[in-house]
Amino acid sequence: MSSRIFHFLHRFIYYIFFGLILFLVGLNIFMSRGYSTLSVEPPAYFNPITLVIAVLLTLLVFRFRRYLTGFFGKIPPLYGVIVLLGGSLILQLLTIKQLNVHPTWDFGAIVDSAKLFVEKGEIGDYFTIYPNNILLVCILAVIGKLTTPALLIFQLFNVMVITISQYLIFRIASKVAGKAVGMASLLVSILFFPYFFYAPVVYTDTISLIFLLLPLQILINKEGKFRENLLAIMAASIIFAFGMLLKGSLIIFTIAFAIVLFLYMKKWKKLYVFIPFIVLLVVKTLFTSGIYQFGLLDKEIVEKRSMPVTHWMVMGQNKDRFGKYAQTDVDFTTNLLKEHPREEVTEAHLNELKNRLADKGLAGNIAFNIEKIGHTWTDGTYYTLNKLRRYPVHPENFQRLTDYKSGHVVQGYARVQHLLLFFGLLLALRFKGNHPFISFATLSIIGFFLFFILWETRSRYLVSLTPLIIMLSCMGYLGRGAEQGTKGKVN
């Protein structure tokens, strides 16, 4: 009886993922939001031409997948990894040199606060409103204390995180699906649009990568199976928990991990499902207490000024902005907090949320969410170009990158790459989710999709998820590889 239940759960997850990927692929075929991040209209021919190129490349890669598998399999791992990661470092450092930006928006607040803390032991008022970003400040402050709190040092740390993440993508993919898929995943990650264009921007989007990949590296053994070792599960749970502290949306990884434990653990060990949540609660409680104990933030001021969770839900229903950041909603919440207790602000948010949903009606909500999802999931630039155009150190370089001719090439590269990855996810559907890693990846993608329907959204928020998209997509094209390590059993 129990085996039937778990079989049903596997099938249920698979069918949800199947429908979701079909929907997202269809949306990406007809919609592309890369140009809109720069407030530019794409040429009429852009979507059809890039679609044709992506389809042709998909057919070529899939048609010659055995040759590609053989080619990647013959590359000596040591030399291949060194050469590719060396190329990644060069690409990222060139981006910093040519497309560097003066820190503004939240990126600027975090970098400036880390420097202020190192030099004066103080922290800015920004974090009394947005305490969710405090962990990154602590990390950068430690780095600044050990070296110097200069922007370049923080950017080199960002480069290090991205590069290590690319190596971990290779390691994890190799263990799960074989060396050929690992090498292909590494190559894709080196050429992946947001990984090198976000090198100058030290923010949670790229730093969060390590909080996904390190736990997976710990959890997956050399045969590609998930470990049932309690120490490994605890260690992974702790890192997932800190990932959630760094970026709230990463709670999806904790939930996905817990579900995987429930699905794949045997007998009484299914009780391990509670471990990630208990660890998350303990880590969050200790970290928050530590922040107040060490005087980084004042608890009373934070409780009075910080945005309630419902703020982002209200902003996620902003009709004019399609659920993206809206200054009007920030002002709305800020004014409420000045005049009302926190409980009343939350109640006002819930009423506003109901009103926004009711005002749009059924047809309006469907149209709104399709557009909102489109802005989140069809931008192959992942909002990088918008961030790089904000106070660039060398504005002439950014202008050359995005002018009439080169801008079309850059946007075309981003869209074709994005389409290729999602076509790869479509091909990965044939695996039917019968491996813990595949189940974790599919659950995470489903979770991010549902989360950003409810939440304030932006295409760059998906960067945290992209390692799973890359690995699963490469598996879709080249196959599962080392089948002896992909039977879906816990070792």
C-alpha positions in Angstrom: 0.0 0.0 0.0 2.7 2.5 1.0 4.7 1.8 -2.2 1.6 2.7 -4.2 1.3 6.0 -2.3 4.9 6.9 -3.1 4.5 5.8 -6.7 1.5 8.2 -6.9 3.6 11.0 -5.3 6.4 10.5 -7.9 3.8 10.5 -10.7 2.1 13.6 -9.3 5.3 15.6 -9.1 6.3 14.4 -12.6 2.9 15.5 -14.2 3.1 18.9 -12.5 6.6 19.4 -13.8 5.5 18.1 -17.3 2.7 20.7 -17.5 4.9 23.5 -16.1 7.8 23.0 -18.5 5.4 22.7 -21.5 3.8 26.0 -20.3 7.2 27.8 -19.8 8.5 26.5 -23.2 5.4 27.7 -24.9 5.7 31.1 -23.2 9.3 31.5 -24.2 8.5 30.7 -27.8 6.0 33.6 -28.0 7.5 35.9 -25.5 10.9 37.5 -24.8 11.5 40.1 -22.1 15.3 40.8 -22.5 14.8 44.1 -24.3 12.1 45.3 -21.9 14.7 45.4 -19.1 16.3 48.2 -21.0 12.9 49.8 -21.9 13.7 49.0 -25.6 11.3 47.5 -28.1 12.7 44.4 -29.9 12.8 44.3 -33.7 9.9 42.5 -35.3 12.1 39.8 -36.6 14.0 39.2 -33.3 11.7 36.5 -31.8 11.2 34.4 -34.9 14.9 34.4 -36.0 16.2 33.5 -32.5 13.5 30.8 -32.2 14.5 29.2 -35.5 18.2 29.3 -34.5 17.4 27.8 -31.1 15.3 25.0 -32.6 18.0 24.2 -35.2 20.7 24.1 -32.5 18.5 21.9 -30.3 17.9 19.4 -33.1 21.6 19.3 -34.0 22.7 18.8 -30.4 20.1 16.1 -29.8 20.8 14.4 -33.2 24.6 14.3 -32.5 24.3 13.7 -28.8 26.3 10.4 -29.0 29.2 12.1 -30.7 29.1 15.0 -28.2 29.0 12.5 -25.3 32.0 10.7 -26.8 33.8 14.0 -27.3 33.2 15.4 -23.8 33.9 11.9 -22.4 37.4 11.9 -24.0 38.4 15.3 -22.5 40.8 14.7 -19.6 38.9 16.1 -16.6 41.8 17.8 -14.9 42.9 19.7 -18.0 39.4 20.3 -19.2 38.3 21.8 -15.8 41.5 23.9 -15.5 41.1 25.3 -19.0 37.4 26.1 -18.7 37.6 27.6 -15.3 40.6 29.6 -16.4 38.5 30.9 -19.3 35.7 31.7 -16.8 38.1 33.7 -14.6 39.3 35.7 -17.6 35.8 36.4 -18.8 34.6 37.5 -15.4 37.6 39.8 -14.8 37.2 41.3 -18.3 33.6 42.1 -17.5 34.7 43.8 -14.2 37.3 45.8 -16.1 35.2 46.8 -19.0 31.7 47.0 -17.5 32.3 47.9 -13.9 29.5 49.8 -12.1 29.4 52.3 -9.2 27.4 50.5 -6.4 23.8 51.7 -6.2 20.4 50.2 -5.3 20.6 47.4 -2.7 24.0 46.4 -4.0 25.4 49.8 -3.0 23.7 49.7 0.4 25.3 46.3 1.2 28.8 47.2 0.0 28.8 50.6 1.7 27.5 49.1 4.9 30.1 46.4 5.0 32.8 49.0 4.5 31.2 51.2 7.2 31.1 48.3 9.6 34.8 47.4 9.1 35.9 51.0 9.5 33.6 52.3 12.2 31.7 49.3 13.6 28.4 50.8 12.4 25.7 49.7 10.0 23.3 51.7 7.9 19.6 52.4 8.5 18.8 50.4 5.4 18.9 47.2 7.3 16.3 48.3 9.8 13.9 48.3 6.8 15.4 45.3 5.0 17.1 43.1 7.7 16.8 40.1 5.3 20.0 41.4 3.6 22.1 41.4 6.8 23.9 38.1 6.2 25.7 39.2 3.1 26.9 42.3 4.9 28.3 40.1 7.6 30.1 38.0 5.0 31.6 41.0 3.2 32.5 42.6 6.5 34.6 39.5 7.5 36.3 39.6 4.1 36.9 43.3 4.4 38.3 42.9 7.9 40.7 40.2 6.8 41.8 42.1 3.7 40.5 45.6 2.9 36.8 46.7 2.4 37.3 47.8 -1.2 34.8 47.2 -3.9 37.4 45.3 -6.0 38.0 42.9 -3.1 34.3 42.2 -2.8 34.0 41.7 -6.6 36.9 39.2 -6.5 35.0 37.4 -3.8 32.0 37.3 -6.1 34.1 35.9 -8.9 35.5 33.3 -6.6 31.9 32.2 -5.6 30.8 32.0 -9.2 33.9 30.1 -10.3 33.6 27.6 -7.4 29.9 27.2 -8.2 30.8 26.3 -11.8 33.3 23.7 -10.6 30.6 22.3 -8.3 28.2 22.1 -11.2 30.8 20.0 -13.0 31.3 17.8 -9.9 27.6 17.2 -9.2 26.6 16.6 -12.8 29.5 14.2 -13.3 28.5 12.2 -10.2 24.9 12.0 -11.2 25.1 11.5 -14.9 28.7 10.8 -15.9 31.8 12.8 -16.9 30.4 13.8 -20.3 27.4 15.5 -18.9 29.6 17.1 -16.2 31.9 18.6 -18.7 29.0 19.8 -20.9 27.4 21.4 -17.8 30.6 23.1 -16.9 31.0 24.5 -20.5 27.4 25.8 -20.4 28.0 27.4 -17.0 31.1 29.1 -18.3 29.2 30.6 -21.2 26.1 31.3 -19.2 25.0 34.9 -19.7 24.3 36.0 -16.1 27.3 34.3 -14.5 29.9 36.5 -16.2 27.8 39.6 -16.6 27.0 39.7 -12.9 30.6 39.5 -11.9 30.8 43.2 -11.1 27.6 43.1 -9.0 28.1 41.7 -5.5 24.7 40.7 -4.5 22.7 37.7 -3.2 21.7 36.5 -6.7 25.2 35.1 -7.4 26.4 34.6 -3.8 23.3 32.3 -3.3 24.7 29.8 -5.8 27.1 28.3 -3.3 24.3 27.8 -0.8 22.6 25.4 -3.3 25.6 23.6 -4.7 27.6 22.9 -1.5 24.8 20.9 0.1 24.3 18.9 -3.1 28.0 18.2 -3.3 27.8 16.9 0.3 24.7 14.9 -0.3 25.6 13.1 -3.5 28.3 10.4 -3.2 30.7 9.4 -6.0 28.2 6.9 -7.4 25.7 9.7 -7.8 23.4 8.5 -5.0 22.0 10.5 -2.1 23.6 9.7 1.2 21.5 8.6 4.1 24.3 9.6 6.5 22.8 11.8 9.3 25.9 14.0 9.5 25.7 14.8 5.7 21.9 15.5 6.0 22.6 17.8 9.0 25.4 19.6 7.2 23.3 20.1 4.1 20.4 21.4 6.2 22.6 23.9 7.9 23.9 25.3 4.6 20.4 25.4 3.1 19.3 27.3 6.2 22.0 29.9 5.8 21.0 30.2 2.1 17.5 31.1 3.2 18.9 33.7 5.5 20.9 35.1 2.6 17.9 35.1 0.2 14.4 34.3 1.4 13.3 32.5 -1.8 15.9 29.8 -1.1 13.5 28.3 1.5 12.3 26.4 -1.6 15.5 24.3 -1.5 14.9 23.4 2.1 11.3 22.3 1.3 12.4 20.4 -1.8 15.2 18.7 0.2 12.7 17.7 2.9 10.3 16.2 0.3 13.2 14.2 -1.3 14.1 12.8 2.1 10.5 11.7 2.6 10.3 10.1 -0.8 13.6 8.2 -0.8 14.4 7.4 2.7 13.5 3.9 4.0 11.1 3.0 6.8 11.7 5.0 10.0 14.3 7.2 8.3 11.5 9.0 6.6 11.3 11.0 9.9 14.4 12.8 8.6 11.9 14.9 6.7 11.7 17.1 9.8 15.5 17.7 10.1 15.8 20.5 7.5 12.9 22.5 9.1 14.2 22.0 12.6 17.7 23.1 11.6 16.2 26.1 9.7 14.3 27.2 12.8 17.4 26.8 15.0 19.8 28.6 12.6 17.4 31.4 12.0 16.7 31.9 15.7 20.4 31.8 16.7 21.4 34.1 13.8 18.7 36.7 14.6 19.5 36.6 18.3 23.2 37.1 17.5 22.5 40.1 15.3 20.6 41.8 18.2 23.1 40.6 20.9 26.1 42.0 19.0 24.3 45.3 18.5 24.3 45.2 14.7 20.6 46.0 14.7 18.1 47.2 17.4 15.3 44.8 17.8 12.6 47.4 18.6 13.6 49.6 15.6 13.6 46.6 13.3 10.1 45.5 14.5 8.8 49.0 13.9 10.4 49.7 10.5 11.0 46.4 8.7 8.7 45.4 5.9 6.2 42.7 6.9 6.1 39.6 4.7 2.8 40.7 3.3 4.4 43.7 1.7 6.0 41.6 -1.0 2.8 39.8 -1.6 1.0 43.1 -2.1 3.7 44.3 -4.4 3.5 41.0 -6.3 0.0 42.0 -7.3 0.9 45.5 -8.5 -1.0 45.7 -11.8 1.0 48.5 -13.3 4.3 46.9 -12.6 3.3 43.2 -13.2 4.4 42.2 -9.8 7.9 43.8 -9.9 9.4 46.3 -7.5 7.1 49.4 -7.1 8.1 52.5 -5.2 4.5 53.3 -4.7 4.0 50.1 -2.7 7.2 50.8 -0.7 5.8 54.3 0.2 2.4 52.7 1.0 4.0 50.3 3.5 6.4 52.8 4.9 3.6 55.3 5.7 1.5 52.6 7.2 4.4 51.6 9.6 4.8 55.2 10.7 1.1 55.4 11.8 0.0 51.9 12.8 1.2 48.9 14.8 2.7 46.1 12.8 -0.4 43.9 13.2 -2.6 46.5 11.7 -0.2 47.0 8.8 -0.3 43.3 8.0 -4.1 43.5 8.2 -4.1 46.5 5.8 -1.9 44.6 3.4 -4.2 41.6 3.4 -7.2 43.9 2.6 -5.2 45.6 -0.1 -4.2 42.2 -1.5 -7.9 41.1 -1.6 -8.9 44.3 -3.3 -6.2 44.0 -6.0 -7.2 40.4 -6.8 -10.9 41.3 -6.9 -10.3 44.4 -9.0 -8.6 42.3 -11.7 -11.3 39.7 -11.8 -10.8 36.1 -13.1 -9.8 37.0 -16.7 -7.7 39.9 -15.5 -5.8 37.8 -12.9 -5.1 35.1 -15.6 -3.8 37.8 -18.0 -1.8 39.5 -15.2 -0.1 36.3 -14.1 0.8 35.3 -17.7 2.5 38.6 -18.1 4.1 38.4 -14.7 5.4 34.9 -15.4 6.6 36.1 -18.8 8.7 38.9 -17.2 10.2 36.4 -14.8 10.8 33.4 -17.0 11.4 34.7 -20.5 14.3 37.1 -19.9 17.5 35.4 -21.1 19.6 38.3 -19.8 18.3 37.7 -16.2 18.2 41.5 -15.7 21.9 41.8 -16.0 22.0 44.6 -18.6 19.7 46.7 -16.5 22.0 46.5 -13.6 25.1 47.1 -15.7 23.6 50.3 -17.1 23.2 51.9 -13.7 26.1 54.3 -13.2 28.7 52.4 -15.2 32.3 53.3 -14.7 32.8 53.2 -18.4 29.5 54.3 -20.0 31.0 54.2 -23.5 31.7 50.4 -23.1 28.1 49.7 -22.0 26.9 51.8 -24.9 29.0 49.8 -27.4 27.7 46.6 -25.9 24.0 47.5 -26.3 24.0 49.7 -29.3 21.9 48.9 -32.4 24.0 46.1 -33.9 25.9 44.6 -31.0 22.8 45.0 -28.8 20.9 42.6 -31.1 23.7 40.1 -31.0 23.9 40.2 -27.2 20.1 39.9 -26.8 20.1 37.2 -29.4 22.8 35.2 -27.6 20.8 35.5 -24.3 17.5 34.4 -25.8 18.9 31.5 -27.8 20.8 30.2 -24.8 17.7 30.6 -22.7 15.6 28.7 -25.2 18.2 25.9 -25.5 18.2 25.4 -21.8 14.4 25.2 -21.6 14.2 22.8 -24.6 16.7 20.7 -22.7 14.3 20.6 -19.7 11.6 19.4 -22.1 13.9 16.6 -23.2 14.7 15.8 -19.5 11.0 14.9 -19.0 11.8 11.4 -20.3 13.7 10.6 -17.1 10.3 10.7 -15.2 12.0 11.9 -12.0 13.2 8.5 -10.7 16.4 9.8 -9.0 16.7 12.0 -5.9 18.6 14.7 -7.7 16.1 14.9 -10.5 13.3 15.0 -7.9 15.1 17.7 -6.0 15.6 19.7 -9.2 12.0 19.4 -10.5 10.6 20.2 -7.0 12.8 23.3 -6.8 11.7 24.5 -10.3 8.1 23.9 -9.4 8.6 25.7 -6.1 10.3 28.8 -7.6 7.5 29.0 -10.2 4.7 29.0 -7.5 6.6 31.2 -5.1 7.1 34.0 -7.7 3.4 33.9 -8.6 2.6 34.9 -5.1 5.7 37.1 -4.4 7.2 40.2 -5.8 9.3 39.0 -8.8 12.1 39.8 -11.2 14.0 37.7 -13.7 17.3 38.0 -11.8 15.7 36.1 -8.8 15.9 33.0 -10.9 19.8 33.1 -10.9 19.8 31.0 -7.7 17.9 28.3 -9.5 20.0 28.2 -12.7 22.6 25.5 -11.7 19.7 23.0 -11.5 18.4 24.2 -14.9 21.8 23.8 -16.5 22.5 20.3 -15.1 19.0 19.0 -15.8 19.0 20.5 -19.3 22.4 19.0 -20.2 21.1 15.6 -18.9 18.1 16.1 -21.2 20.3 16.5 -24.2 23.0 13.9 -23.5 21.2 11.4 -21.3 21.8 10.2 -17.8 25.2 8.8 -18.5 26.5 6.6 -15.7 23.4 4.5 -15.1 24.9 2.6 -12.3 24.8 5.8 -10.2 21.3 6.9 -11.1 19.0 4.3 -9.9 17.3 6.6 -7.4 18.2 4.6 -4.3 19.7 6.1 -1.1 23.2 4.8 -0.4 
